[in-house]
Amino acid sequence: MTRLLALFALCCSPLLAAAQSYPARPITLIVPFPPGGSTDIIGRIAADGMARELGQPLVVDNRGGAGGAIGAKALADAAPDGYTLGIATISTHVVNPIVHHDLRYDALADFTFVAEIASVPNVVSVHPSVPARTLAELVAYAKQHPGKLNFGTPGVGSLGHLIGETFKYSAKIDMTHVPYRGAGPALNDALAGQVQVLFDNLPSSLPHIQAGRLRALAVAAEKRVASLPEVPTFAETGHPLVNDPSWFGLIGPARLPADVVSRVHAALVAMLKQPEVLKRLDAAASTPVGNSPEAFRKVVADALANTRKVVREANLKFD
């Protein structure tokens, strides 16, 4: 019996040591959109802050395309050892499952939820060449020129696409959707005037709005944003269907070990108390969250159910 116990302890000791020493090497953080967009901004803030807590670098791996589906699928297929984590967004875990009937991952079953990192407002902005200084003026202009305005988004089935289609339904207007392979490319073309209207998360658009290169007309948030106090919410302008803010969360593949989830979650919560991280999130008009894995999973599940209802009742189309 003594020998059996000794043998069992010998076999288990590498596993225990591995659990206690995690992380022992750099961690890959999959950001499912190209550089330059809000997901990339929040992901890099989290990567820098969590590296200080975990003692290992988090190497950002931008896997853009298909409204975030390519990156999300890559994460779902990764080994559940804690060395590949990723960023979840409304696009990857709410809009894609509704829009893409051939999606190759399950938004809830194929992932381990760690915590929501931050919530951020969304914004509709226009190129300065558009003769609209308010959302009402944009609606009036679109009605006078049906189909002539182009609106850019991070891709078919992205959050920006959902917001744009919901706004078209709410305002009873016609605009032409121009999808890109991420928020960064869409933003670049909006700045160049190639598309006149942009639906985006606020962090990536904010510096250009503040510099006057884009004109913000409304934000999707519970209240006005401190950095843009003159810009009303969608609810204030009579479009409450479009007024939901966005969130960004940390996830891993399904079956991530409980001890790894606990370690990563503790690091994330501690990261959200770092002065540098709080400063960078504030500059990006983002509110830190850091909820529990169970609470974050519920946020995703509720958003998925509520958005399905809106899409069905409004008969929104994403072709």
Disulfide bonds with the S-S distance in Angstrom:
none
